[in-house]
Amino acid sequence: MTALKEVSEVESAALARRASAAAHLRWPRGEIPAAEPVPRTVASASAFFLSESVKGLDVGAHFLDRLSAEQKTQVHAAGRTLSVSQGGMVFSQGEAHDGVFIIRDGQVRVYYTAPSGREITLAYWTPGHFIGGPEISGGGVHMWSGVAIEDCTITVLPSAALQKLLIGMPAFALALIDGLIAKGKCYSSMAQMLGTRSVIERLAQYLLNLSELHGVPDGDAVIINRKVTHDQIAAMVGSTRQWVTMMLKRFQTKRIIAIDGSVIRIKRIDLLEQILFKD
């Protein structure tokens, strides 16, 4: 079996016209349900963004590790605790910027919304990461939005408190530089993937990364133990929900993936890799 090739514009248009009549992948409203009986893996707490590998995805979660326990307590005490329920906004694109947010519990999706309404996801950030950049000292507006994927506990460090910590605690200044380096690598990874990988390659890489972070072996297959929607996949790989639906259907036809009830399995990891390394 040869690797899948990029769908041409003509073919995409033709497939799009048939998409509504095609059989759905038994995912109501575009959802890929998680396999409930399968235990979650330790890696499920990792941050997740568009990258050519899962290595280094969670480096930014450790930016405060150079601080002592007492210093970490001082950092959190300098801010205020914010509780955000699942689905609530942590910050919104275009709002005035005044500091950063350190995730203590929960998960936050950070994304950009275009004037057309299309979204692209920067990352899913987990405990230990700070979000709300690139500004760190206030001024300007938020360039991204952040929404709680699950109930979150967050330390909000206003600009004034942040500046006092930077001046009075050199170790924190160095720690923040570590965090900014991790963020810079995330932005670079996203730009590289969008600029050098075709959309089908990005989809293949996304599924491979999911299999490494949330995969549970099941014979020769890998069960993806994470609930995602077609919209979420599209926002991550920089495409549309309609295209994602078409390609996942094609992946099933090619026996790369299989849907068994509420479980999605990757049956042919080698064919996903073949898409990425076809040359």
GUDO-768472 format. One record per atom (N, C-alpha, C): residue in three letters; x, y, z. Coordinates in pm, whole numbers, plus 50000, padded with zeros to 5 digits. Last residue first. Layout:
<nodes>
alaXYZ/...
</nodes>
This chain:
<nodes>
asp509535103650089/asp510675105549999/asp511885097650047/lys507735098850291/lys507495092350163/lys508655093950066/phe507415103950562/phe508745101250509/phe508665094350374/leu504725108050617/leu505695118150659/leu507035116450590/ile503545085250521/ile503055098150473/ile504095108950501/gln504775066250678/gln505085066450535/gln504625079450472/glu503565069650920/glu504955073750907/glu505365074750761/leu501115058250854/leu501165072250894/leu502595077650879/leu501995032350806/leu501465040050694/leu501375054950727/asp502825024051060/asp503815024850953/asp503315033050835/ile500515022151206/ile501435033051238/ile502415035051123/arg497735010251149/arg498955009951070/arg499785022551097/lys495685013851330/lys496045000251294/lys497384999551223/ile494575031551590/ile495505032951478/ile496045018951449/arg491205032951687/arg492475025751688/arg493305029851567/ile488735045551894/ile489495047651771/ile490845040851787/val485695034152026/val487155033852035/val487775036551898/ser483055028752042/ser483485042052087/ser485005043352092/gly483035007151783/gly482155013051884/gly482595027051918/asp485905010851641/asp485184999751701/asp484305005151814/ile487445022051361/ile486545026351466/ile485765014251514/ala490835024551255/ala489585016951263/ala488775022451378/ile493295035751018/ile492615036351147/ile491365027751140/ile494095024650781/ile495105030550867/ile494565031951009/arg492385015150589/arg492695006550703/arg493875011550786/lys491425031750400/lys492755026250374/lys493235017050486/thr489115039650530/thr489005031550410/thr490325024650377/gln490245055850728/gln489545043650767/gln489435034250647/phe491275076250575/phe492195068250656/phe491545055150699/arg488885086550477/arg489805080150384/arg490805071450461/lys487865097150711/lys487105086850641/lys488025079250545/leu489795116050755/leu489655105250851/leu488845093750792/met489285132750535/met490545125350543/met490485114150645/met486705143250584/met487005135850461/met488235127050477/thr487115156050831/thr486135145250820/thr486405136650697/val488975175550752/val489355165350851/val488415153450842/trp487375191150581/trp488535183950528/trp488965172750623/gln485525201250767/gln485065193250653/gln486205184950596/arg487085216450939/arg486425204550991/arg486015195350877/thr490175226750786/thr488755228550816/thr488185215450869/ser493425233850928/ser492555230350816/ser491105233250856/gly495535232551121/gly495395243751029/gly494575240550906/val495705213951318/val496505211551197/val496375222651094/met493995224551518/met495385221151550/met496235220051423/ala491545227951399/ala492205239651457/ala493665237051489/ala490985201151333/ala491155211151228/ala491895223351279/ile490695189851588/ile491765185251501/ile492065195851393/gln488415203751672/gln489665205051747/gln490865200751662/asp486515195051485/asp486845209251495/asp488185211351565/his486385168051547/his486915171951417/his487305186651417/thr487485162951887/thr486455165251786/thr487125168851654/val488585137952121/val488825149552037/val487655151051940/lys489585121052403/lys488425125652329/lys488785138252251/arg491925095252418/arg491665109552435/arg490495113552348/asn493475071252365/asn492655073252483/asn492505088152512/ile493715052452095/ile493915066352134/ile492945069552246/ile495265021252077/ile494045028352110/ile494395042552153/val496995005751824/val497145014951936/val495825022151956/ala497594971151722/ala497034984651709/ala497344992951832/asp498344945851772/asp499164953051675/asp498694967451657/gly497214947752101/gly497684938851995/gly498614946451903/asp497174976952191/asp496084967352185/asp496384957752071/pro498665002552389/pro498794991252297/pro497614981752307/val497435034852398/val497515022552478/val497595010752381/gly498375069152370/gly498135056052312/gly498305044752411/his498925095152424/his497685089652479/his497385075552428/leu501425100752312/leu501025107052438/leu499865099952505/glu501555085352079/glu502655084852175/glu502225090152312/ser499205091751948/ser499445077751982/ser500565076452084/leu499525118951909/leu498475114251999/leu498745099952042/asn501565117551718/asn501845123551849/asn500785119451951/leu500125105851507/leu501285098951564/leu501625104351703/leu498245125751458/leu497795112651503/leu498945104651565/tyr499985146551375/tyr499085148451489/tyr498645135051545/gln501095135551146/gln501955138051262/gln501135139751388/ala498815135050982/ala499495122551015/ala500365124351139/leu498325162650968/leu497325153751026/leu497965140551068/arg500615171050836/arg500355176050971/arg499325167351042/glu500265158350593/glu501405154550677/glu501205159250821/ile498065172150502/ile497915157850529/ile499085152750614/val499175197650472/val498135195650572/val497935180850603/ser502785196550451/ser501465197450391/ser500415194350499/arg505265215750615/arg504525203250606/arg503175205550541/thr506305241150635/thr507075231050561/thr506355217750545/gly504645258750779/gly505345263550661/gly506005252850576/leu503615245150994/leu502675251450900/leu503355255250770/met506025237051117/met505065227051070/met504115233050967/gln507215261851177/gln507895252251092/gln506925242051034/ala505325273251351/ala505645279851224/ala506305270151127/met505435254651565/met504185256751493/met504455263051355/ser508085257851646/ser507605244851600/ser506345246251517/ser508065284651729/ser508905280451617/ser508435267251558/tyr506325283551948/tyr505975291851833/tyr506765287551709/cys507895266152111/cys506545262352069/cys506125270251945/lys510165281252152/lys510295268552079/lys508925263752030/gly509065301852304/gly509635304852173/gly509795292352088/lys508405287852536/lys507335293352453/lys507845296452312/ala510975282052630/ala510075271052596/ala508945275952506/ile511845308252677/ile512545299952579/ile511645288452533/leu510125315352882/leu510005322252754/leu510725314652643/gly511065298853088/gly509705297253039/gly509515303652902/asp513645309553123/asp513485295453084/asp512095293153024/ile512885334753210/ile513595333553083/ile513495319253031/leu511835327553455/leu510925332753354/leu511575332353216/ala514185320053586/ala513135310053562/ala512185314753452/leu515485344353605/leu516085333853523/leu515055323053489/ala513695356653781/ala513955362653650/ala514545352353555/phe513945340154001/phe512675340253930/phe512845346353791/ala516515346454081/ala516245332654039/ala514925331853962/pro516245373354164/pro516965370054040/pro516685355953989/met513915389954299/met514255375754304/met514935371754173/gly513345417054261/gly513735412454394/gly514165397954403/ile512665419853991/ile513715428254050/ile514245422254180/leu510675401053955/leu511825400853866/leu512995408753924/leu508805409054149/leu509465396154161/leu510735395554075/lys508035433554040/lys508665433154172/lys509405419954192/gln506835424953802/gln508035433153796/gln508765433253930/leu504615411253903/leu505605404153823/leu506925411953820/ala503135431254021/ala503695420754106/ala504795413254032/ala502475445753787/ala503215452253896/ala503875441853985/ser501015426653631/ser502275432253584/ser503105438153697/pro499755398653827/pro499615411653759/pro500985417553726/leu499465366153798/leu500515375353841/leu500355388553764/val497285342253905/val497375353953819/val498445363253877/thr497245308053910/thr497795319753979/thr497945331053878/ile494425286753883/ile495465294653817/ile495955305653909/thr492735257753829/thr493185266753934/thr494435273553882/cys490005246253624/cys491395250653643/cys491565259053768/asp488185220853464/asp488245230253576/asp489705233353609/glu489225219953118/glu488695213553238/glu488795223753351/ile489835238752941/ile489365226052887/ile488775217552998/ala489425272952939/ala489645261453026/ala489015248952964/val491005292552692/val489765286952745/val490095274452826/gly492455321852579/gly492695309852657/gly491395305052719/ser493515338452279/ser492515335852381/ser492885323052454/trp496095361952187/trp495455348952184/trp494315348852283/met497055386652235/met497055382352095/met496355369152077/his495885411352455/his496155397152435/his496045393752286/val497465443652415/val496305434952430/val496725420452410/gly499465468152595/gly498985461152478/gly497765452652508/gly500605461652929/gly500535469752809/gly500075461552690/gly502855438353103/gly501665446653086/gly501735455352962/ser505005422053097/ser505045433353190/ser503875442853172/ile504755402952908/ile504875398253045/ile504825409753145/glu503425393652591/glu503675404152690/glu503815397852828/pro502625370752450/pro504045372852475/pro504365384352569/gly501275352952743/gly502275360852672/gly501785364652533/gly499535335752864/gly499155349952863/gly500185358752796/ile500915311053091/ile500255315152967/ile499925329952976/phe503165286753219/phe502545300053229/phe502005303853092/his502825253053342/his503085262653234/his502515276253270/gly501895238253555/gly503305242153555/gly503635252353449/pro499385218853391/pro499975224453513/pro501485226753504/thr499205226953031/thr498885218953149/thr499605224653271/trp497825237552720/trp498805239152828/trp498295232752956/tyr497675231652393/tyr496935228052513/tyr497975228152626/ala498265257552146/ala498655246352232/ala497585243552336/leu497155271951928/leu498585272351956/leu498975260052036/thr494765265751684/thr495185263051821/thr496695264051832/ile492875287951500/ile494035279251499/ile494515277951643/glu489645293351352/glu490545293051467/glu491755284351437/arg487575315551166/arg488425303751172/arg489365304851291/gly486415340251154/gly485885330951253/gly486675318151263/ser487515359350999/ser486535350550935/ser485855341251034/pro489445370551165/pro488215378151137/pro487115369751073/ala490575342351367/ala490695351551254/ala489395359351236/thr491725335551685/thr490525335851601/thr490695346451493/tyr493985313451843/tyr493765326151775/tyr492525325051687/tyr494405298052170/tyr494105298052027/tyr493925312251976/val494985274652423/val495285288252377/val495165288352225/arg493345256252666/arg493645257152523/arg493855271752486/val494405243352973/val493915255152900/val494315254252754/gln493695223053252/gln494265224053118/gln493605235653044/gly494525216953605/gly493655218053489/gly494425219853359/asp496405237453829/asp495615225353803/asp494765227753680/arg498045259253776/arg498365250353888/arg497625237053877/ile499395280453541/ile498415269653562/ile498885260853677/ile499775314253570/ile500475301653591/ile499435290853624/phe499605342053363/phe498825332253437/phe499645319353449/val500585377153365/val500575363453314/val499815354353409/gly499655411753281/gly500285401053355/gly500145387453290/asp497485425153125/asp498025429553254/asp498585417853332/his496035436952827/his496945427452889/his497485433253020/ala492695439952718/ala493895446352770/ala494735436252847/glu491625417052458/glu491485423252590/glu492805429652633/gly492335403752228/gly491905417752216/gly491705424652349/gln491315372152337/gln492025379652234/gln491465393852225/ser490955367152687/ser490385367452552/ser491205376452461/phe491475342752947/phe491695356052888/phe491215355552744/val489875321953031/val490935326653118/val491325340753076/met486495313453007/met487625320352946/met488605324853053/gly485175280053067/gly485305294353098/gly486545300353034/gly485245253253026/gly484555261352927/gly484665276252950/gln485315245753367/gln485455240553232/gln484615248753134/ser485995275053567/ser485275262753538/ser485505258553393/val488695287553736/val487955288553610/val487305275053582/ser489955306753992/ser489325293853960/ser488465295853836/leu492915322354084/leu491745323153996/leu491235309053968/thr494705338854332/thr494225325954281/thr492935327854203/arg497225363154269/arg495925359354325/arg495495346454259/gly500675367954367/gly499525369154277/gly498235366354348/ala502435363054564/ala502465376454504/ala501295378854409/ala502165336454620/ala501585345954716/ala501545360154659/his503635325254415/his502185323554413/his501495333354508/val506225333754501/val505715337154369/val504185336254366/gln506455322254754/gln506465336854740/gln505885341254606/thr506525295154683/thr505425300154767/thr505315315254755/lys508945294754548/lys507715291754475/lys506495296854552/gln510655300054765/gln510535309854656/gln509275307454573/glu510335276354911/glu509965289354971/glu509785299954864/ala511365257554737/ala509955256654776/ala509475269954834/ser513465274954496/ser513255266954616/ser511765266554648/leu513595272754135/leu513275279754259/leu513175269954376/arg513845257653912/arg515095262953967/arg514865270454099/asp511245251953833/asp511995241653906/asp513285246953966/leu509705267953678/leu509895272153817/leu510765262353897/phe509535254553436/phe510295266953441/phe510535272053583/his508315231153363/his509315230453470/his510085243453487/ala506765233353147/ala506065230853273/ala507025231353391/gly508365234852922/gly507945247352986/gly507235245553118/val508535208152837/val509685214552902/val509265227052979/asp506705193052701/asp506355197352837/asp507515204052911/leu507735186552453/leu506455193452460/leu506195199552598/gly510085171952430/gly510185186052466/gly508865193452477/lys508865149752192/lys510005153252277/lys510015168352304/val507035143952010/val506505147452141/val507625151452236/ser507655159951690/ser507785148951785/ser507205153451918/glu506955181651543/glu507405169951469/glu507705158051559/ser503905197251654/ser505335195051662/ser505705182351587/leu501455215651797/leu501875210351667/leu503385209451663/phe501125205452143/phe501045215152035/phe501625208851908/phe500415199552476/phe500315194052341/phe500215205452241/ala501655189152800/ala501165199252707/ala501155193152567/ser500785159052976/ser501705167252898/ser500985177952819/ala499175141353098/ala499285154353162/ala500185163753084/ser499455117652965/ser498255125352936/ser498305139152998/ala501555101853041/ala501855112752948/ala500655121552921/val500395081353183/val501035092053257/val501265104153170/thr497175072953037/thr498605071553051/thr499185083253128/arg494125060253165/arg494885071053105/arg496365068853131/pro492705028153091/pro493295037653185/pro494105048153112/val489755021852912/val491205021652907/val491785031953002/pro487005023952905/pro487575013952993/pro489105014353001/glu486505045952718/glu486305047552861/glu486995036952946/ala488095059452465/ala487795046052513/ala487705046252665/ala486465089252347/ala487585082152408/ala487145068252452/pro484975096652029/pro484915094052172/pro486135086652222/ile485215121251824/ile485875108251833/ile485885104751979/glu482485139751681/glu483365136251792/glu483985122551775/gly480615148451495/gly482035150151464/gly482965146251577/arg478105141651591/arg478485155751584/arg479975157551570/pro479165109051672/pro478105118951672/pro478665133051679/trp480785088551478/trp481175098151579/trp480105109051581/arg480605070551273/arg479935067151398/arg480415076151513/leu481595083551055/leu482455073851120/leu481915069951257/his478905084750812/his479735090550916/his480535079450983/ala478745080150463/ala478495074250595/ala479435080550695/ala477945109450267/ala478795098050304/ala478445092950441/ala476565131950225/ala475875119350194/ala476675107150237/ser478325151750292/ser477085151050370/ser476345137950347/ala480375147550104/ala480615145150248/ala479335143350326/arg480225153449843/arg479675140449882/arg479725138250033/arg481395177749826/arg479995177049783/arg479355163949826/ala483965170749906/ala483155179149994/ala481685178249958/leu484925157249687/leu484655149749809/leu483765157649904/ala485185178849513/ala484285167849480/ala483915159849604/ala487065194149647/ala485745199749620/ala484745188749591/ser489215176549649/ser488635180849776/ser487225186249755/glu489795174949378/glu489325162949448/glu488655166749579/val490665201149335/val489525195749260/val488935183749333/glu492835203149506/glu491675211949525/glu490445206449453/ser493995170449610/ser494005182249524/ser492765190449548/val495375157649900/val494145158849822/val494215171549739/glu498535142049901/glu497735153949932/glu496505154349843/lys498485105949927/lys498985118449872/lys498015129749909/leu499455078950135/leu498415087950084/leu499045100750032/ala501775053950027/ala501365064750118/ala500285073050053/thr500645021449910/thr501465033549903/thr500935043949998/met500854988050000/met500005000050000/met500885012450000/
</nodes>
